[in-house]
Amino acid sequence: MPTNIENPILLVQPRNQDLKQRVIEGFGEPKEIVEVTSEFRKALVNLIGKAAASLQQNFIRYPKIPAVITLRLHTDAMAKTHRPMLLLERVGMRPIGTRRFGELLLPATANSLRHLADIAEKNDSKSIRANLSTIDEIAPWGKDDTLHWNGLTEKDVRTTKRSLAKWIEAGKPLLVERFASDDTVTDEAIKQTLSQLFRELKVKFSQTRTQAAGGSANFAHLDSLEVAMILAACPCVRSLRPVEEYAPIEVRPQMFHLIGTAPADILPPPGNDLPVVGIVDSGIPKNDKMLKPWVIKHNTFVLPPETDHLHGTFVAGLVVGARRLNDNDTCFPTVQSKVLDVATLSNGLTSANELLLNIETAIKENPDVKVWNCSFGSKQPGHIEIFGQFAQDLDALSDRYGVLFIVSAGNYETPPLRAWPPSNDLGGMDRISQPAESLRALTVGSVAHKPALVQPNEPSPFSRRGPGAARTPKPDIIHRGGNCTDTGIFTSTGVRSLLPGGKIGESVGTSFSAPLVSTLAANVWQTLERRNLAPNQEIVKALLIHAAALSSPMRKADERDYYGFGIPDSMLDILFCSANTFTLMFEAELFDGIYWEKTPFPVPACLHPNGNHLRAEVVMTLVYSPPLNGRHGAEYVRANIDASFGSYDPDNDGELHHHGLVPLDAPRREDLYEKAMVDHGFKWSPIKVYHGRFARGKAGRNFRLKLELLRRAGEPAQREPQCATVIISFRSIDAGQPVYADGVRALRQANWLTQPLATRTHLRV
């Protein structure tokens, strides 16, 4: 059923009674994950002894700072309630970070290791036995960990070492990250020790400072491989690796196919009140006759011959007029935006430190631009568990300046490209490229709009898939990026846009699905501003993702890695409802120890006809911006919010009980470790979509929407609220039901105050 401009999504106003004190039940006696036998104790003491012996030289060389050991938890002990915090605090080894799931990084001295070994051998209290039972392995942190060489064969280490030497000889930068401690005395000692070592080794630093990791990482230039090895052996240094390089995302062998000269009237003159999208790319020629009226400003960091402007011009064309340039194909959005041109990508590769500096400079000089298109990426997939430094930097920039980055998922370029459904396991090499794992960004994959190797609306053969780091759902959404053969050839199956010199061309790639989302996001942001609704990146993301989820069928778990949550087609779909759908949006503030609720929750009468069963399809989207900390690796996200919509009626005991009805759209669990990744990665994702379809009805007289906040183990409570955006839609199973009209009546009866997100006068479609 088509969306109706008379049926806007309604923003529900908060009430004091939305917040309720949470009753925390007792945890009971601590339980052993595995039996703590004498053999278990002996093996653990042996591991501690080996770690102490391996770190002896560090204790002598660097007496003022702790060394580091890794403690790997048993797979069943990764939950917050199981972690051995009592034991670690007793021996003075409170974690200073995390690497992979369940792998804690602990500060270690000779004395603390002796104390740990003594407790492991002799202490028989129930709580300590339970803590000991969670430990699967203890190992010293060494040079191979710092250089990310652990797990490599000797041959691979030699190859990687030669590559590192060549990198340093070429004068390219490395990212050096130190360990950081919450203890101010220890942290200052680490900083001073490392600063002294930097001076001794004559390390030179880039003018760019990384935005993430609390200032504990720097871009550095080293004189030799020997210097790198000395730094890697220092217990202050957590990570040392080459800085990532980025380029416009392309699919070879043919990147752009020239169609001809663009008709002079293909783009009408832009209106004065259009929103602006910042395009971080290879630049647009300043005298380009087609795009000149649409470009508000050029921020130029790279000039020809270092750039040919092809990629940047093509991306810009899609921002300003995608549908017009594609023969008015309804697959493409009608909305248009002006462009801020940030020319920073060269024809070759651009290092992360240079790119980061230029992006931040452009943002600071153009504070009114809120949506930034990033159609670039690395050539390799990101880590399966660890968030890349550049993704962390984008997250930090987003928080600092209140902007939304739209990032391409990346293109897999190795033929044969993927058919649909996929027939070959590529071993993860087709996962999203960096920095598409950025959590604050909106990551965009691609689907076809014309038939070739795949059919329309199937994932494009080149589009990289999810999940993101730590099992977070990526890509977030998709749009049309073209189709091709299994060798990357496209003829009349690609996306059309502008090329320099007033030409029109064709190409394919997630580089060109991203700007379709960017222009939608910019227009949504501007519409909310016109309504004085104080938009932010969280709200705009939630609206686009919810529109995508509403328009998508319920997919299999493994298909979500390709489709994300679907396609947000139009401004109407994003901000309005059809007659058979009723959508509400909430902006919630959550505090530690308190849950947020809306009850009794009004539902459309036609979906609850007899008053005791809900017969409807329910889609709910939750988006929030939790604290992030790169020190914690796979546990980068430091707070979680869970949403639940369910019945709220008295049970047989006469007490009100909440029974959740709408399940989380979660991935499959393949083994125990995968289960842990889902439980402690995906479920901590700051974007969650819940979807249920109740054709036979679900029992319930009264209903409740509930949100709860949970922090990671060791994460302190905060005085400031954790904000979240929730959007929930009720849709009829049967055609012809007046769902929206009934929903509005139910709101009035409940005396809920609302306001429309948009009206006819504020909307540009």
C-alpha positions in Angstrom: 0.0 0.0 0.0 1.5 3.4 -1.0 2.7 5.9 1.6 0.3 8.8 2.3 1.6 12.3 2.9 -1.3 12.8 5.3 0.0 10.1 7.6 3.2 11.3 9.2 5.3 9.4 11.7 4.5 10.8 15.1 7.1 11.7 17.7 5.8 10.9 21.2 6.6 13.4 23.9 8.3 12.1 27.1 6.6 11.9 30.5 8.0 11.8 34.0 6.5 8.4 34.6 8.5 6.9 31.7 11.4 6.1 34.1 11.1 3.4 36.8 13.5 2.0 39.4 14.9 -1.4 38.4 14.6 -4.1 40.9 17.9 -6.1 40.9 17.5 -9.7 42.0 20.1 -11.5 44.0 22.8 -13.4 42.1 22.9 -16.4 44.4 26.1 -18.3 45.2 29.0 -18.1 42.8 29.2 -21.3 40.6 32.3 -22.9 39.1 32.4 -22.9 35.3 34.6 -26.0 35.4 35.6 -28.0 38.4 38.6 -26.5 40.2 40.6 -29.7 40.9 44.1 -30.0 42.1 45.1 -30.7 38.5 43.4 -27.5 37.4 45.2 -25.5 40.0 48.6 -27.0 39.1 48.1 -26.3 35.4 47.1 -22.7 36.2 50.0 -22.1 38.5 52.3 -23.5 35.8 50.9 -21.0 33.2 51.4 -18.1 35.6 55.0 -19.2 36.2 55.8 -19.4 32.5 54.3 -16.0 32.0 56.4 -14.6 34.9 59.6 -16.2 33.5 59.0 -14.8 30.0 58.5 -11.3 31.3 61.5 -11.3 33.7 63.6 -9.1 31.3 60.8 -6.6 31.1 60.6 -6.3 34.8 64.4 -5.5 34.9 64.5 -3.2 31.8 61.3 -1.2 32.8 61.0 -1.4 36.6 58.5 1.6 36.8 55.8 0.1 34.6 53.9 -3.2 34.6 54.2 -5.7 31.9 51.1 -7.2 30.3 49.6 -10.6 30.3 46.5 -11.9 28.4 43.8 -13.9 30.3 41.5 -15.8 28.1 38.1 -16.6 29.6 36.3 -19.9 29.3 33.7 -19.7 26.5 30.9 -20.0 29.1 32.4 -17.2 31.3 32.2 -14.2 29.0 29.1 -12.7 30.6 29.7 -9.7 32.9 28.5 -11.7 36.0 31.1 -14.5 35.5 34.2 -12.4 35.1 36.9 -12.9 37.7 36.9 -9.3 38.9 37.2 -10.2 42.7 40.3 -12.2 42.0 41.9 -9.6 39.7 41.2 -6.7 42.1 42.6 -8.7 45.0 46.0 -9.2 43.2 46.0 -5.6 41.7 45.5 -6.7 38.1 42.3 -4.9 37.1 42.0 -5.2 33.3 43.5 -2.3 31.2 41.9 -3.5 28.0 40.5 -6.3 25.9 41.6 -7.8 22.6 39.4 -10.5 21.2 36.1 -11.7 22.8 36.9 -12.9 26.3 40.6 -12.0 26.2 41.4 -9.6 29.0 44.7 -7.6 29.0 46.1 -7.4 32.6 48.9 -5.3 34.1 51.5 -7.6 35.6 54.4 -7.2 38.0 56.6 -9.9 39.5 54.8 -9.4 42.9 51.2 -9.5 41.4 52.0 -12.7 39.5 53.4 -14.3 42.6 50.3 -13.3 44.5 48.1 -14.7 41.7 49.9 -18.0 41.7 49.6 -18.2 45.5 45.8 -17.7 45.4 45.5 -20.1 42.5 47.3 -22.8 44.5 45.9 -22.3 48.0 42.7 -20.2 48.2 39.6 -22.4 48.6 36.8 -19.9 49.1 33.7 -20.4 47.0 34.0 -17.0 45.3 37.7 -17.4 44.5 37.1 -21.0 43.2 34.4 -19.6 41.0 36.7 -16.9 39.7 39.5 -19.3 39.0 37.2 -21.6 37.1 36.6 -18.9 34.5 40.3 -18.9 33.4 41.0 -20.8 30.3 44.6 -19.6 29.5 47.2 -17.1 30.7 50.0 -15.9 28.5 52.6 -13.1 28.4 52.1 -10.2 26.0 55.0 -10.1 23.6 56.4 -8.6 20.5 54.4 -10.7 18.1 51.2 -9.5 19.8 52.3 -5.9 19.4 53.1 -6.4 15.7 49.9 -8.5 15.1 52.1 -11.4 14.1 50.7 -14.0 16.5 49.3 -16.9 14.7 51.5 -16.5 11.6 53.9 -19.2 10.4 57.6 -18.6 10.5 57.5 -18.1 6.7 54.7 -15.6 7.0 56.6 -13.7 9.7 59.6 -13.4 7.5 57.5 -12.1 4.6 55.7 -9.6 6.8 58.9 -8.4 8.4 60.4 -7.7 4.9 57.2 -5.8 4.0 57.5 -3.8 7.1 61.1 -2.9 6.4 60.2 -1.7 2.9 57.3 0.3 4.3 59.7 2.1 6.7 62.3 2.6 4.1 59.7 4.3 1.9 59.1 6.8 4.7 55.5 5.7 5.2 53.9 6.2 8.6 53.1 3.7 11.3 50.4 3.8 14.0 51.9 3.4 17.4 49.4 2.8 20.3 50.4 2.6 23.9 48.8 0.8 26.7 46.6 3.0 28.9 45.6 2.6 32.5 42.7 3.9 34.6 45.2 4.3 37.4 46.6 7.8 36.9 50.0 7.1 38.5 50.5 4.0 36.3 49.3 5.7 33.2 51.7 8.7 33.7 54.6 6.2 34.2 53.7 4.5 30.9 53.6 7.8 29.1 56.9 9.0 30.5 58.6 5.8 29.8 57.4 5.7 26.2 58.2 9.4 25.7 61.8 8.8 26.8 62.1 5.8 24.5 60.7 7.9 21.6 63.4 10.5 22.2 66.2 7.9 22.4 65.0 6.3 19.1 64.4 9.7 17.4 60.9 8.9 16.5 59.2 11.6 14.4 55.4 12.2 14.6 52.9 13.3 12.1 51.0 16.6 12.6 47.8 14.5 12.6 46.6 13.0 15.8 44.3 10.1 15.9 40.8 11.0 17.3 40.2 7.7 19.0 41.9 5.6 21.7 41.8 8.5 24.2 44.9 10.1 22.7 47.0 6.9 23.3 47.9 6.4 19.6 50.1 8.4 17.3 51.1 8.4 13.6 54.9 8.0 13.6 57.8 7.8 11.2 60.7 5.4 12.1 64.2 5.4 10.9 64.6 1.6 10.5 63.1 -1.8 11.1 65.4 -2.2 14.1 63.7 0.8 15.8 60.3 -0.9 15.1 61.5 -4.0 16.8 62.8 -2.1 19.9 59.4 -0.4 20.2 57.5 -3.6 19.7 59.5 -5.2 22.6 58.6 -2.4 25.0 55.8 -3.3 27.4 54.4 0.2 27.0 53.4 -0.5 23.3 50.2 -2.2 22.6 50.1 -2.0 18.8 52.6 -1.1 16.1 51.5 -1.5 12.4 51.5 0.3 9.1 48.9 3.0 8.6 46.0 1.9 6.4 45.8 3.4 2.9 42.6 4.2 1.1 41.4 4.8 -2.4 38.2 5.4 -4.3 36.3 2.1 -4.4 36.5 0.6 -7.9 35.6 -2.5 -9.8 38.0 -3.4 -12.5 38.7 -4.0 -15.5 36.5 -1.1 -16.7 35.7 1.6 -14.1 33.8 4.1 -16.2 32.1 3.6 -19.5 31.6 6.8 -21.5 28.1 7.1 -22.9 28.3 10.6 -24.5 27.7 14.3 -23.8 25.1 15.0 -21.1 22.1 17.0 -22.4 22.3 20.6 -21.3 18.9 20.5 -19.6 19.4 17.1 -17.8 19.8 18.9 -14.5 17.7 22.0 -13.9 19.2 24.9 -11.9 19.3 24.0 -8.1 16.9 25.7 -5.7 18.4 27.9 -3.0 17.2 25.9 -0.1 18.6 22.5 -0.9 20.6 20.6 1.8 24.3 20.0 1.3 26.3 16.8 1.2 30.0 16.8 1.9 31.7 14.5 -0.6 35.2 13.3 0.5 36.6 12.0 -2.8 38.9 12.7 -5.7 37.4 16.1 -6.4 35.3 17.9 -8.9 36.7 20.2 -11.6 36.1 23.8 -10.6 34.9 24.8 -14.1 32.7 21.8 -14.7 29.7 23.3 -16.5 27.2 20.7 -15.3 28.1 20.6 -11.6 29.3 24.2 -11.0 25.8 25.5 -10.0 25.5 22.7 -7.5 28.9 23.0 -5.8 28.8 25.5 -2.8 32.5 25.3 -2.2 35.7 23.4 -3.0 38.1 22.2 -0.2 41.0 21.2 -2.3 43.8 19.0 -0.8 44.9 17.3 -4.1 45.2 18.6 -7.6 45.8 17.1 -11.1 47.8 15.2 -12.2 47.5 13.5 -8.7 43.7 13.2 -9.4 41.6 12.9 -12.5 38.4 13.9 -10.8 36.5 11.0 -12.4 35.3 9.3 -9.3 34.4 12.4 -7.4 32.5 13.9 -10.3 30.5 10.6 -10.7 29.6 10.5 -7.0 28.6 14.2 -7.0 26.3 13.6 -10.0 24.3 11.0 -8.0 23.9 13.3 -5.1 22.5 16.1 -7.2 20.3 14.2 -9.6 20.4 10.4 -9.5 16.9 9.8 -11.0 17.3 12.4 -13.8 20.6 10.9 -14.8 19.2 7.4 -14.8 16.3 8.0 -17.3 13.9 8.7 -14.4 14.2 5.1 -13.2 12.0 4.8 -10.1 14.7 2.7 -8.4 16.6 6.0 -7.7 15.6 8.7 -5.3 14.0 11.9 -6.6 15.5 14.1 -3.9 18.5 16.3 -4.7 21.3 18.0 -2.7 24.0 20.5 -3.3 27.6 19.5 -2.9 30.6 20.5 -0.8 33.6 19.2 -2.7 36.5 17.8 -0.6 39.2 16.8 -3.0 41.6 14.6 -1.0 41.8 11.2 -2.7 44.6 10.8 -5.3 44.8 8.4 -8.2 46.9 6.1 -6.1 46.5 5.5 -2.3 46.0 8.0 0.4 47.3 7.2 3.9 44.9 7.3 6.8 46.7 10.1 8.7 46.5 12.4 5.7 42.9 11.6 5.0 41.9 12.1 8.6 43.6 15.5 8.8 41.8 16.6 5.6 38.4 15.4 6.7 38.6 17.1 10.0 39.8 20.3 8.4 36.8 20.3 6.0 34.3 19.6 8.8 35.7 22.4 11.0 35.5 24.8 8.1 32.0 23.8 7.2 30.1 23.3 10.4 26.6 23.5 8.8 27.3 20.4 6.6 26.0 17.4 8.6 26.1 14.5 6.1 29.4 13.4 4.6 29.7 10.8 1.8 32.8 8.5 2.0 33.0 6.4 -1.1 36.4 5.1 -0.3 37.9 2.1 1.5 40.8 -0.2 1.9 41.5 -3.1 -0.5 41.2 -5.8 2.3 38.4 -6.7 4.6 38.5 -5.5 8.2 39.3 -7.7 11.2 36.5 -10.1 12.2 36.7 -8.9 15.9 38.7 -5.7 16.2 37.5 -2.3 15.0 40.1 -0.6 12.7 41.7 2.7 13.9 40.3 4.7 11.0 36.8 3.5 11.8 37.3 4.5 15.4 38.5 7.9 14.2 35.4 8.4 12.1 33.3 7.5 15.2 35.2 10.1 17.3 34.8 12.8 14.6 31.1 12.1 14.4 30.7 12.6 18.1 32.9 15.7 18.3 31.2 17.5 15.4 27.7 16.0 15.4 28.0 14.7 11.8 26.8 11.5 10.0 29.3 9.7 7.7 27.8 7.6 4.9 30.4 4.9 4.1 30.6 2.4 1.2 30.7 -1.2 2.2 33.5 -1.8 -0.3 33.8 -3.8 -3.5 35.2 -7.4 -3.8 37.2 -7.3 -7.0 38.7 -10.8 -7.5 36.9 -12.7 -10.3 34.8 -14.7 -10.6 32.5 -12.3 -8.8 29.6 -13.6 -6.8 26.3 -14.9 -8.2 23.2 -15.1 -6.1 22.7 -17.1 -4.1 26.4 -17.4 -3.3 27.9 -20.7 -4.4 31.4 -20.3 -3.1 32.8 -19.7 0.3 35.4 -16.9 -0.1 36.8 -17.4 3.4 35.7 -14.0 4.6 37.7 -12.1 1.9 34.5 -10.5 0.7 33.6 -9.0 4.1 33.3 -5.2 4.3 36.5 -3.2 3.9 37.8 -0.6 6.3 36.5 1.8 7.5 33.0 0.4 6.8 32.9 -1.1 10.3 32.5 2.4 11.8 29.6 2.2 14.3 28.5 5.8 14.1 28.5 5.7 10.3 25.8 4.4 8.1 27.4 1.6 5.9 25.8 1.1 2.5 26.0 -2.0 0.3 24.7 -2.5 -3.2 21.9 -4.3 -5.0 21.3 -4.6 -8.8 18.5 -2.7 -10.6 19.0 -4.4 -13.9 19.6 -8.1 -14.8 23.1 -9.5 -15.5 25.0 -12.0 -13.3 22.3 -11.4 -10.6 18.7 -10.3 -10.9 17.2 -6.9 -9.9 17.1 -6.4 -6.1 19.6 -9.1 -5.5 23.0 -8.2 -4.0 25.4 -6.9 -6.6 28.2 -9.3 -7.5 30.9 -7.0 -6.1 29.1 -5.7 -3.0 31.1 -6.7 0.2 29.1 -8.4 2.9 28.9 -8.4 6.7 29.2 -8.9 9.5 31.2 -6.0 10.8 33.8 -6.2 13.5 32.6 -8.0 16.6 29.6 -9.4 14.8 27.9 -6.0 14.5 25.4 -5.9 11.7 26.9 -4.4 8.5 26.1 -3.2 6.0 23.3 -1.2 7.6 21.3 -0.6 4.5 21.7 -1.0 0.7 20.8 0.9 -2.5 21.3 0.5 -6.2 24.9 0.3 -7.3 24.6 -1.6 -10.6 25.2 -5.1 -11.9 27.9 -6.8 -14.0 29.3 -10.1 -15.2 31.5 -12.4 -13.1 34.5 -10.6 -14.5 33.2 -7.1 -13.7 32.1 -6.1 -17.2 28.9 -4.0 -17.4 27.0 -2.8 -20.4 23.8 -0.9 -19.7 23.6 -2.6 -16.3 25.5 0.0 -14.3 24.5 3.3 -12.7 24.7 6.4 -14.8 26.1 9.7 -13.7 28.3 12.7 -14.7 32.0 12.6 -15.8 34.2 15.7 -16.1 33.7 17.9 -19.2 29.9 17.6 -19.3 29.9 13.9 -20.2 27.7 11.2 -18.9 29.0 7.7 -18.1 28.2 4.4 -16.5 29.8 2.5 -13.7 29.1 0.0 -10.9 30.1 -0.1 -7.2 29.1 0.5 -3.6 30.8 3.9 -4.2 27.6 4.8 -6.1 25.0 3.3 -3.9 26.3 5.3 -0.9 25.6 8.8 -2.4 22.0 7.8 -3.0 21.7 7.3 0.8 23.7 10.5 1.4 21.2 12.7 -0.5 18.3 11.0 1.3 20.0 11.5 4.7 20.7 15.2 4.0 17.1 15.9 3.0 15.8 14.0 6.1 18.1 16.0 8.3 17.0 19.3 6.8 13.3 18.4 7.0 13.6 17.7 10.7 15.5 21.0 11.2 12.7 22.9 9.5 10.3 21.3 12.1 12.6 22.4 14.9 13.1 18.8 16.0 16.9 19.1 16.8 18.0 16.2 14.5 21.2 14.3 15.1 23.0 11.4 13.4 21.3 8.9 15.6 17.8 10.0 14.7 18.5 10.2 11.0 20.1 6.8 11.0 17.1 5.3 12.8 14.7 6.8 10.3 16.5 5.4 7.3 17.1 2.0 8.8 13.5 1.7 9.9 12.2 2.7 6.5 14.5 0.0 5.0 13.3 -2.6 7.4 9.7 -1.9 6.8 10.1 -2.3 3.0 12.0 -5.6 3.3 10.7 -9.1 3.6 11.8 -11.2 6.5 15.1 -12.6 5.4 17.2 -15.6 6.4 19.9 -14.9 8.9 22.8 -15.3 6.4 21.1 -13.1 3.8 21.2 -10.1 6.2 25.0 -10.0 5.8 24.4 -8.9 2.1 21.1 -6.9 2.3 21.6 -5.2 5.7 18.2 -4.0 6.8 17.0 -3.2 3.3 16.5 -0.2 1.0 15.1 3.2 2.1 13.5 4.2 -1.2 12.1 7.7 -0.7 11.4 10.6 1.6 7.8 9.6 1.8 8.7 6.1 3.0 11.1 7.5 5.6 8.8 10.1 7.2 5.3 8.9 6.5 3.0 5.9 6.8 0.6 4.1 4.5 -3.0 3.7 5.7 -2.4 0.1 6.9 0.7 1.2 9.0 1.0 3.2 12.2 4.5 4.4 13.3 5.6 6.1 16.5 9.0 7.5 17.3 10.4 7.9 20.9 13.5 9.8 22.1 14.4 8.1 25.4 16.9 9.0 28.1 18.2 6.1 30.2 20.1 6.0 33.5 21.9 3.3 35.4 19.6 1.3 37.6 16.5 2.7 36.0 14.4 1.3 33.1 12.3 3.3 30.6 8.8 2.2 29.7 5.7 3.2 27.9 2.6 1.5 29.3 -0.3 0.9 28.7 0.8 1.2 25.1 -2.0 2.2 22.7 -2.4 0.0 19.7 -4.8 0.4 16.7 -8.2 -1.2 17.6 -8.4 -3.0 14.2 -5.3 -5.0 15.1 -6.6 -5.8 18.6 -10.3 -6.4 17.8 -11.4 -8.5 20.7 -9.2 -6.8 23.2 -7.1 -9.9 24.1 -5.0 -10.8 21.0 -2.8 -8.6 18.8 -2.9 -9.7 15.2 -0.4 -7.6 13.3 3.1 -7.3 11.9 5.4 -5.3 14.3 8.7 -3.8 13.2 10.8 -1.9 15.8 14.2 -0.2 15.3 16.5 0.9 18.1 19.5 3.2 17.5 21.7 4.7 20.2 25.3 6.0 20.5 27.0 4.2 23.4 30.4 5.1 24.8 33.2 3.6 22.7 36.7 2.7 23.7 39.3 1.2 21.4 41.3 -0.1 24.4 38.7 -2.8 24.7 39.1 -4.4 21.2 36.1 -6.6 20.5 34.3 -5.0 23.4 34.7 -1.5 21.9 31.0 -0.8 22.7 30.8 -0.1 26.4 27.1 0.1 27.0 24.1 -1.9 25.7 20.4 -1.1 25.4 17.8 -3.8 25.0 14.3 -3.0 23.7 11.2 -5.2 24.3 7.7 -4.7 23.1 5.3 -7.2 24.8 2.2 -7.9 26.7 1.9 -6.5 30.3 -0.8 -8.4 32.1 -1.2 -10.1 35.5 -0.1 -13.7 35.5 -1.6 -16.4 37.7 0.1 -14.9 40.7 -1.8 -11.6 40.2 1.5 -9.7 39.5 2.1 -7.8 36.3 4.6 -9.5 34.1 6.2 -8.4 30.8 6.2 -11.1 28.0 8.3 -9.9 25.0 6.6 -10.5 21.7 8.8 -9.1 19.0 12.1 -11.0 18.5 15.5 -9.4 17.8 16.5 -10.0 14.1 19.7 -11.9 15.2 22.2 -14.0 13.2 22.6 -17.7 13.5 24.9 -19.3 16.0 27.2 -21.9 14.4 29.3 -23.0 17.4 30.1 -22.1 21.0 32.5 -19.3 20.1 30.1 -18.0 17.5 27.4 -18.0 20.2 29.7 -15.9 22.4 30.3 -13.5 19.5 26.5 -13.1 19.0 25.8 -12.7 22.7 28.6 -10.3 23.4 29.1 -8.7 20.0 25.9 -8.6 17.9 23.6 -8.1 21.0 25.8 -5.1 22.0 25.3 -3.5 18.6 24.0 0.1 18.8 21.6 -0.7 15.9 19.0 -3.3 16.5 15.9 -4.3 14.5 13.1 -6.4 15.9 10.5 -8.0 13.7 7.5 -10.2 14.4 4.5 -11.2 12.3 1.5 -12.6 14.2 -0.9 -13.9 11.7 -2.6 -16.1 14.4 -2.5 -13.4 17.0 -0.5 -13.0 20.2 -2.3 -13.0 23.6 -2.3 -9.7 25.4 -4.8 -7.2 26.8 -2.3 -4.5 27.7 1.1 -3.8 26.1 4.4 -2.2 27.1 7.5 -0.9 25.4 10.5 -1.2 27.7 14.2 -0.2 27.4 17.0 -1.3 29.7 20.6 -0.1 30.0 23.5 -2.4 30.8 27.2 -1.5 31.0 30.3 -3.7 30.4 32.1 -5.3 33.3 34.2 -2.6 34.9 32.5 0.3 33.1 31.4 2.9 35.7 27.9 4.4 35.9 27.5 7.8 34.3 25.6 10.8 35.5 24.6 11.9 32.0 21.8 10.0 30.4 22.3 7.4 27.6 20.0 8.6 24.8 18.2 6.2 22.4 15.9 6.5 19.5 13.1 3.9 19.1 10.7 3.6 16.2 7.9 1.1 16.2 5.5 0.3 13.4 2.2 -1.7 13.5 1.1 -3.1 10.1 -2.0 -5.0 9.3 -1.9 -8.6 8.1 -5.1 -8.2 6.0 -5.6 -5.5 3.4 -8.0 -2.6 3.9 -7.7 -2.1 7.6 -7.6 1.5 8.9 -4.5 1.0 11.0 -3.2 4.6 10.9 -6.6 6.2 11.7 -7.2 3.7 14.6 -3.7 4.4 15.9 -4.3 8.1 16.1 -7.6 7.5 17.9 -5.8 5.2 20.4 -3.2 7.9 21.1 -6.0 10.4 21.9 -7.7 8.1 24.2 -4.4 7.5 26.0 -3.8 11.2 26.3 -0.3 10.8 24.7 1.1 14.1 23.3 2.7 13.8 19.9 3.9 15.9 17.0 4.4 14.9 13.3 7.9 14.5 12.1 7.0 16.2 8.8 4.1 17.8 7.0 3.4 18.6 3.4 4.8 22.1 3.7 8.1 20.9 5.1 8.7 18.0 2.7 10.7 18.0 -0.5 10.2 14.7 -2.4 
